[in-house]
Amino acid sequence: MEMVGRVIFWIAISVLALVLLYVICRYWYFYRHEHFICPNCGNRWKPRLRVMLFGSVNAVEGKILRCPKCGEKEYMEPKRD
């Protein structure tokens, strides 16, 4: 019975590691190929990872972000570089 518990534990750790690797790859891709444009002032920027993970609200395809230039909080879709 103890062996089954260890196998389940290592499977769970492996799945979590794969999910974390996927998330890291997606954000790495974003920072290499995409940016946001503020609809209010036209400012183009790439938010910091901390803002992308914890300081924004996910919407359908974009995010609700606060523009670092004008301070407006707006819905923004990522644009290709």
The first five atom37 places (N, CA, C, CB, O) and aatype in JSON, in Angstrom:
{
  "aatype": [12, 6, 12, 19, 7, 1, 19, 9, 13, 17, 9, 0, 9, 15, 19, 10, 0, 10, 19, 10, 10, 18, 19, 9, 4, 1, 18, 17, 18, 13, 18, 1, 8, 6, 8, 13, 9, 4, 14, 2, 4, 7, 2, 1, 17, 11, 14, 1, 10, 1, 19, 12, 10, 13, 7, 15, 19, 2, 0, 19, 6, 7, 11, 9, 10, 1, 4, 14, 11, 4, 7, 6, 11, 6, 18, 12, 6, 14, 11, 1, 3],
  "atom_mask": [
    [1, 1, 1, 1, 1],
    [1, 1, 1, 1, 1],
    [1, 1, 1, 1, 1],
    [1, 1, 1, 1, 1],
    [1, 1, 1, 0, 1],
    [1, 1, 1, 1, 1],
    [1, 1, 1, 1, 1],
    [1, 1, 1, 1, 1],
    [1, 1, 1, 1, 1],
    [1, 1, 1, 1, 1],
    [1, 1, 1, 1, 1],
    [1, 1, 1, 1, 1],
    [1, 1, 1, 1, 1],
    [1, 1, 1, 1, 1],
    [1, 1, 1, 1, 1],
    [1, 1, 1, 1, 1],
    [1, 1, 1, 1, 1],
    [1, 1, 1, 1, 1],
    [1, 1, 1, 1, 1],
    [1, 1, 1, 1, 1],
    [1, 1, 1, 1, 1],
    [1, 1, 1, 1, 1],
    [1, 1, 1, 1, 1],
    [1, 1, 1, 1, 1],
    [1, 1, 1, 1, 1],
    [1, 1, 1, 1, 1],
    [1, 1, 1, 1, 1],
    [1, 1, 1, 1, 1],
    [1, 1, 1, 1, 1],
    [1, 1, 1, 1, 1],
    [1, 1, 1, 1, 1],
    [1, 1, 1, 1, 1],
    [1, 1, 1, 1, 1],
    [1, 1, 1, 1, 1],
    [1, 1, 1, 1, 1],
    [1, 1, 1, 1, 1],
    [1, 1, 1, 1, 1],
    [1, 1, 1, 1, 1],
    [1, 1, 1, 1, 1],
    [1, 1, 1, 1, 1],
    [1, 1, 1, 1, 1],
    [1, 1, 1, 0, 1],
    [1, 1, 1, 1, 1],
    [1, 1, 1, 1, 1],
    [1, 1, 1, 1, 1],
    [1, 1, 1, 1, 1],
    [1, 1, 1, 1, 1],
    [1, 1, 1, 1, 1],
    [1, 1, 1, 1, 1],
    [1, 1, 1, 1, 1],
    [1, 1, 1, 1, 1],
    [1, 1, 1, 1, 1],
    [1, 1, 1, 1, 1],
    [1, 1, 1, 1, 1],
    [1, 1, 1, 0, 1],
    [1, 1, 1, 1, 1],
    [1, 1, 1, 1, 1],
    [1, 1, 1, 1, 1],
    [1, 1, 1, 1, 1],
    [1, 1, 1, 1, 1],
    [1, 1, 1, 1, 1],
    [1, 1, 1, 0, 1],
    [1, 1, 1, 1, 1],
    [1, 1, 1, 1, 1],
    [1, 1, 1, 1, 1],
    [1, 1, 1, 1, 1],
    [1, 1, 1, 1, 1],
    [1, 1, 1, 1, 1],
    [1, 1, 1, 1, 1],
    [1, 1, 1, 1, 1],
    [1, 1, 1, 0, 1],
    [1, 1, 1, 1, 1],
    [1, 1, 1, 1, 1],
    [1, 1, 1, 1, 1],
    [1, 1, 1, 1, 1],
    [1, 1, 1, 1, 1],
    [1, 1, 1, 1, 1],
    [1, 1, 1, 1, 1],
    [1, 1, 1, 1, 1],
    [1, 1, 1, 1, 1],
    [1, 1, 1, 1, 1]
  ],
  "atom_positions": [
    [[0.82, -1.19, 0.0], [0.0, 0.0, 0.0], [0.87, 1.26, 0.0], [-0.94, 0.0, 1.21], [0.52, 2.25, -0.63]],
    [[2.0, 1.21, 0.7], [2.89, 2.36, 0.77], [3.5, 2.66, -0.6], [4.0, 2.12, 1.8], [3.73, 3.82, -0.94]],
    [[3.76, 1.63, -1.38], [4.33, 1.78, -2.72], [3.38, 2.54, -3.64], [4.67, 0.4, -3.32], [3.81, 3.38, -4.43]],
    [[2.08, 2.23, -3.55], [1.07, 2.91, -4.36], [1.04, 4.39, -4.02], [-0.32, 2.27, -4.16], [0.91, 5.23, -4.91]],
    [[1.14, 4.71, -2.75], [1.16, 6.12, -2.33], [2.35, 6.87, -2.89], [0.0, 0.0, 0.0], [2.22, 8.03, -3.29]],
    [[3.51, 6.24, -2.91], [4.71, 6.88, -3.47], [4.56, 7.1, -4.98], [5.95, 6.03, -3.19], [4.96, 8.14, -5.5]],
    [[4.0, 6.13, -5.67], [3.81, 6.25, -7.12], [2.85, 7.41, -7.42], [3.27, 4.92, -7.73], [3.12, 8.22, -8.3]],
    [[1.76, 7.48, -6.69], [0.8, 8.57, -6.89], [1.45, 9.92, -6.58], [-0.44, 8.37, -6.0], [1.23, 10.89, -7.31]],
    [[2.25, 9.98, -5.53], [2.95, 11.22, -5.17], [3.86, 11.67, -6.31], [3.77, 11.02, -3.88], [3.84, 12.84, -6.68]],
    [[4.65, 10.76, -6.87], [5.58, 11.13, -7.94], [4.87, 11.46, -9.24], [6.57, 10.02, -8.17], [5.35, 12.3, -10.01]],
    [[3.75, 10.82, -9.5], [2.95, 11.19, -10.68], [2.41, 12.61, -10.51], [1.79, 10.18, -10.89], [2.44, 13.4, -11.45]],
    [[1.91, 12.93, -9.32], [1.38, 14.28, -9.07], [2.48, 15.32, -9.2], [0.75, 14.35, -7.67], [2.25, 16.38, -9.78]],
    [[3.66, 15.06, -8.67], [4.79, 15.98, -8.78], [5.18, 16.17, -10.25], [6.0, 15.47, -7.97], [5.47, 17.29, -10.67]],
    [[5.18, 15.1, -11.02], [5.52, 15.18, -12.45], [4.51, 16.02, -13.22], [5.6, 13.78, -13.05], [4.89, 16.83, -14.07]],
    [[3.23, 15.82, -12.93], [2.19, 16.6, -13.61], [2.33, 18.08, -13.26], [0.77, 16.09, -13.22], [2.23, 18.93, -14.14]],
    [[2.55, 18.4, -12.0], [2.73, 19.8, -11.6], [3.95, 20.42, -12.27], [2.86, 19.9, -10.08], [3.91, 21.58, -12.68]],
    [[5.02, 19.67, -12.38], [6.23, 20.17, -13.04], [5.96, 20.44, -14.52], [7.38, 19.17, -12.9], [6.43, 21.45, -15.05]],
    [[5.23, 19.57, -15.18], [4.89, 19.78, -16.59], [4.0, 21.0, -16.78], [4.2, 18.54, -17.16], [4.19, 21.77, -17.73]],
    [[3.03, 21.19, -15.9], [2.16, 22.37, -15.98], [2.98, 23.64, -15.77], [1.02, 22.28, -14.93], [2.79, 24.63, -16.48]],
    [[3.87, 23.64, -14.8], [4.72, 24.8, -14.55], [5.62, 25.09, -15.75], [5.57, 24.57, -13.3], [5.8, 26.25, -16.12]],
    [[6.17, 24.07, -16.35], [7.0, 24.24, -17.54], [6.19, 24.83, -18.7], [7.61, 22.91, -17.95], [6.69, 25.69, -19.42]],
    [[4.95, 24.38, -18.87], [4.08, 24.92, -19.92], [3.81, 26.41, -19.69], [2.74, 24.15, -19.96], [3.87, 27.2, -20.63]],
    [[3.5, 26.78, -18.45], [3.23, 28.19, -18.13], [4.45, 29.05, -18.4], [2.78, 28.35, -16.66], [4.34, 30.14, -18.96]],
    [[5.6, 28.58, -18.0], [6.85, 29.33, -18.24], [7.08, 29.5, -19.73], [8.05, 28.61, -17.59], [7.46, 30.58, -20.18]],
    [[6.86, 28.46, -20.51], [7.05, 28.54, -21.97], [6.07, 29.52, -22.61], [6.88, 27.16, -22.62], [6.45, 30.26, -23.51]],
    [[4.83, 29.54, -22.16], [3.83, 30.47, -22.71], [4.23, 31.92, -22.43], [2.43, 30.18, -22.12], [4.14, 32.76, -23.33]],
    [[4.66, 32.22, -21.21], [5.05, 33.6, -20.89], [6.34, 33.97, -21.61], [5.23, 33.77, -19.38], [6.51, 35.12, -22.03]],
    [[7.25, 33.03, -21.76], [8.47, 33.3, -22.52], [8.11, 33.64, -23.96], [9.44, 32.09, -22.46], [8.65, 34.59, -24.52]],
    [[7.2, 32.88, -24.57], [6.76, 33.16, -25.93], [6.13, 34.55, -26.02], [5.75, 32.08, -26.41], [6.41, 35.3, -26.95]],
    [[5.28, 34.88, -25.04], [4.64, 36.19, -25.05], [5.68, 37.31, -25.05], [3.71, 36.35, -23.84], [5.6, 38.23, -25.86]],
    [[6.65, 37.24, -24.16], [7.65, 38.3, -24.06], [8.54, 38.4, -25.29], [8.5, 38.08, -22.84], [9.13, 39.45, -25.54]],
    [[8.64, 37.33, -26.05], [9.45, 37.39, -27.27], [8.66, 37.9, -28.46], [10.01, 36.01, -27.58], [9.25, 38.47, -29.38]],
    [[7.33, 37.72, -28.47], [6.57, 37.96, -29.69], [5.37, 38.9, -29.56], [6.1, 36.68, -30.2], [4.8, 39.26, -30.6]],
    [[4.95, 39.31, -28.39], [3.73, 40.09, -28.25], [3.9, 41.25, -27.27], [2.59, 39.18, -27.79], [4.8, 41.26, -26.44]],
    [[3.0, 42.23, -27.41], [2.97, 43.39, -26.53], [1.53, 43.87, -26.41], [3.91, 44.53, -27.06], [0.64, 43.34, -27.09]],
    [[1.29, 44.86, -25.57], [-0.03, 45.46, -25.43], [0.03, 46.91, -25.89], [-0.54, 45.36, -23.97], [1.07, 47.57, -25.78]],
    [[-1.1, 47.41, -26.4], [-1.24, 48.81, -26.79], [-2.43, 49.38, -26.01], [-1.43, 48.97, -28.35], [-3.53, 48.82, -26.06]],
    [[-2.21, 50.47, -25.31], [-3.28, 51.11, -24.55], [-4.27, 51.76, -25.52], [-2.7, 52.17, -23.56], [-3.86, 52.55, -26.37]],
    [[-5.57, 51.43, -25.41], [-6.55, 52.04, -26.31], [-6.8, 53.51, -25.99], [-7.86, 51.28, -26.25], [-7.35, 54.24, -26.81]],
    [[-6.41, 53.95, -24.8], [-6.63, 55.32, -24.38], [-5.55, 56.27, -24.91], [-6.68, 55.4, -22.86], [-5.87, 57.33, -25.46]],
    [[-4.26, 55.91, -24.74], [-3.18, 56.83, -25.11], [-2.26, 56.28, -26.21], [-2.35, 57.14, -23.9], [-1.42, 57.03, -26.71]],
    [[-2.4, 55.0, -26.59], [-1.58, 54.43, -27.64], [-0.22, 53.94, -27.2], [0.0, 0.0, 0.0], [0.6, 53.55, -28.03]],
    [[0.05, 53.95, -25.9], [1.33, 53.48, -25.38], [1.5, 51.98, -25.64], [1.45, 53.78, -23.86], [0.58, 51.2, -25.4]],
    [[2.69, 51.59, -26.13], [3.02, 50.18, -26.35], [3.97, 49.73, -25.26], [3.65, 49.95, -27.77], [4.95, 50.41, -24.96]],
    [[3.69, 48.58, -24.66], [4.59, 48.06, -23.64], [4.36, 46.58, -23.4], [4.4, 48.82, -22.34], [3.35, 46.01, -23.81]],
    [[5.35, 45.98, -22.72], [5.27, 44.59, -22.28], [5.26, 44.61, -20.76], [6.47, 43.73, -22.85], [6.24, 45.0, -20.14]],
    [[4.15, 44.19, -20.15], [4.09, 44.19, -18.69], [5.08, 43.22, -18.08], [2.68, 43.85, -18.23], [5.48, 42.24, -18.71]],
    [[5.48, 43.5, -16.87], [6.35, 42.59, -16.14], [5.61, 41.3, -15.83], [6.87, 43.24, -14.85], [4.38, 41.27, -15.77]],
    [[6.37, 40.25, -15.62], [5.78, 38.94, -15.33], [4.9, 38.99, -14.09], [6.88, 37.9, -15.15], [3.84, 38.37, -14.06]],
    [[5.32, 39.72, -13.07], [4.54, 39.85, -11.84], [3.16, 40.44, -12.13], [5.28, 40.72, -10.8], [2.16, 39.99, -11.58]],
    [[3.12, 41.45, -13.0], [1.85, 42.07, -13.37], [0.99, 41.1, -14.16], [2.09, 43.35, -14.19], [-0.22, 41.02, -13.96]],
    [[1.61, 40.35, -15.08], [0.86, 39.39, -15.89], [0.23, 38.29, -15.02], [1.77, 38.77, -16.94], [-0.89, 37.85, -15.29]],
    [[0.95, 37.85, -14.0], [0.46, 36.75, -13.17], [-0.5, 37.22, -12.09], [1.62, 36.03, -12.54], [-1.53, 36.58, -11.85]],
    [[-0.18, 38.33, -11.41], [-0.93, 38.71, -10.23], [-1.65, 40.05, -10.34], [-0.03, 38.75, -9.06], [-2.58, 40.3, -9.56]],
    [[-1.27, 40.91, -11.26], [-1.83, 42.27, -11.31], [-2.77, 42.51, -12.45], [0.0, 0.0, 0.0], [-3.06, 43.66, -12.78]],
    [[-3.27, 41.46, -13.08], [-4.18, 41.64, -14.21], [-5.31, 40.63, -14.12], [-3.43, 41.5, -15.55], [-5.2, 39.59, -13.47]],
    [[-6.39, 40.98, -14.8], [-7.55, 40.1, -14.85], [-7.61, 39.5, -16.24], [-8.87, 40.86, -14.49], [-7.56, 40.23, -17.23]],
    [[-7.71, 38.19, -16.32], [-7.83, 37.54, -17.62], [-9.22, 37.77, -18.19], [-7.54, 36.03, -17.51], [-10.22, 37.65, -17.48]],
    [[-9.28, 38.1, -19.46], [-10.55, 38.25, -20.16], [-10.59, 37.17, -21.25], [-10.7, 39.7, -20.77], [-9.82, 36.21, -21.2]],
    [[-11.47, 37.32, -22.22], [-11.64, 36.29, -23.24], [-10.32, 35.97, -23.92], [-12.67, 36.74, -24.29], [-9.85, 34.83, -23.83]],
    [[-9.7, 36.91, -24.59], [-8.42, 36.68, -25.24], [-7.34, 37.62, -24.72], [-8.55, 36.83, -26.74], [-6.15, 37.35, -24.89]],
    [[-7.72, 38.69, -24.1], [-6.77, 39.67, -23.62], [-6.75, 39.73, -22.11], [0.0, 0.0, 0.0], [-7.07, 38.76, -21.42]],
    [[-6.36, 40.9, -21.61], [-6.28, 41.11, -20.17], [-6.78, 42.5, -19.84], [-4.84, 40.9, -19.64], [-6.77, 43.39, -20.7]],
    [[-7.2, 42.68, -18.62], [-7.53, 44.01, -18.13], [-6.3, 44.48, -17.37], [-8.84, 44.01, -17.23], [-5.96, 43.94, -16.32]],
    [[-5.64, 45.49, -17.93], [-4.37, 45.98, -17.4], [-4.42, 47.47, -17.16], [-3.22, 45.64, -18.34], [-5.24, 48.18, -17.76]],
    [[-3.55, 47.95, -16.29], [-3.4, 49.39, -16.06], [-2.22, 49.87, -16.89], [-3.21, 49.71, -14.54], [-1.11, 49.34, -16.78]],
    [[-2.46, 50.89, -17.72], [-1.41, 51.45, -18.56], [-0.37, 52.16, -17.7], [-2.01, 52.42, -19.61], [-0.75, 52.96, -16.84]],
    [[0.92, 51.89, -17.9], [1.94, 52.56, -17.09], [2.11, 54.04, -17.45], [3.27, 51.86, -17.26], [2.67, 54.8, -16.66]],
    [[1.63, 54.46, -18.61], [1.78, 55.86, -19.03], [0.62, 56.73, -18.55], [1.9, 55.95, -20.54], [0.84, 57.75, -17.9]],
    [[-0.62, 56.34, -18.87], [-1.77, 57.19, -18.54], [-2.52, 56.74, -17.28], [-2.74, 57.22, -19.7], [-3.3, 57.5, -16.72]],
    [[-2.27, 55.5, -16.82], [-2.88, 55.01, -15.59], [-4.29, 54.46, -15.75], [0.0, 0.0, 0.0], [-4.89, 54.04, -14.76]],
    [[-4.83, 54.46, -16.96], [-6.18, 53.92, -17.18], [-6.16, 52.4, -17.14], [-6.74, 54.42, -18.52], [-5.24, 51.76, -17.65]],
    [[-7.18, 51.84, -16.54], [-7.32, 50.38, -16.49], [-8.3, 49.99, -17.58], [-7.8, 49.89, -15.06], [-9.48, 50.32, -17.51]],
    [[-7.81, 49.29, -18.59], [-8.59, 48.97, -19.78], [-8.4, 47.51, -20.19], [-8.19, 49.89, -20.94], [-7.44, 46.85, -19.79]],
    [[-9.35, 47.02, -21.0], [-9.2, 45.71, -21.63], [-8.25, 45.87, -22.82], [-10.6, 45.15, -22.1], [-8.42, 46.76, -23.65]],
    [[-7.26, 45.02, -22.89], [-6.28, 45.08, -23.97], [-6.0, 43.68, -24.49], [-4.97, 45.75, -23.5], [-5.86, 42.73, -23.72]],
    [[-5.93, 43.56, -25.82], [-5.57, 42.3, -26.44], [-4.11, 42.34, -26.82], [-6.46, 42.0, -27.68], [-3.62, 43.39, -27.25]],
    [[-3.4, 41.23, -26.68], [-1.98, 41.23, -27.09], [-1.85, 41.38, -28.59], [-1.28, 39.93, -26.63], [-2.66, 40.85, -29.35]],
    [[-0.84, 42.11, -29.01], [-0.53, 42.33, -30.43], [0.83, 41.74, -30.73], [-0.57, 43.86, -30.8], [1.73, 41.76, -29.89]],
    [[0.98, 41.2, -31.94], [2.28, 40.64, -32.35], [3.27, 41.76, -32.58], [2.15, 39.78, -33.63], [2.9, 42.83, -33.06]],
    [[4.53, 41.51, -32.25], [5.6, 42.5, -32.48], [5.9, 42.63, -33.96], [6.88, 42.11, -31.74], [6.76, 43.4, -34.35]]
  ]
}
